[in-house]
Amino acid sequence: MSIQPWDAALDDAEWQAWIADGHDFGVLGVNGPPGHAPVVVPTHFTVDGTGLLVHLARPHPVRKAIEADPGVTFTVTGDHAFVPGPWRAEPGVPPIEGVPTSYYAAVRFTCRATVIDDPGAKAELLRRQTAHFQPEGDHAPVETGRPPYGRMPTGIRGLRPDVTEVRAKSKYDDHKPVEQRADTARRLTGRAPA
């Protein structure tokens, strides 16, 4: 991911707060076999210390790719909008000469992934994910051997991508004058949702 200095995260706290603010769905990227395209998997995830937690169906083909090469990426994007060229024209330049762009935030995790096959460890992974996505606790206990989750751990593979590098980007024209950014923000706010 190319990051201009004005688009870079101010510090780790900035991207961590953005992820914690409900950005918990991303794309897992895994190297494919030689001569094949990478395998990409859209999925929910949970942050767990220095790693992420993901679960996939047991027969998912990504498992073999990870076993062959545990180097993976996990990318989360959001807050995206197309900004028309006329909105970005420099002061004194005809609006038609403005160049369009996209605004967005993105965090790319580079990781070493470990497949989790132990039933108890998979149940613990599901407990953590359920606690994250249903913090109200309105779900049955996630335990192996007890309904409704009893047999589910045998049908999934857990995945723990341990993060080795984070690259974060917030592309919002921060190099443009404040007045121009404020005008673009006003226009985006007034635009009907797509």
Secondary structure, DSSP 8 states (H G I E B T S, - for coil): ----GGGB-SSHHHHHHHHHTT--EEEEEE--STTS--EEEEEE-EEETTEEEEEEETT-THHHHHHH--EEEEEEEEEEEEE-HHHH--TTS-GGG---EEEEEEEEEEEEEEEE--HHHHHHHHHHHHHHH-TT--S----TTSTTTTTGGGGEEEEEEEEEEEEEEEES-TTS-HHHHHHHHHHHHHS---
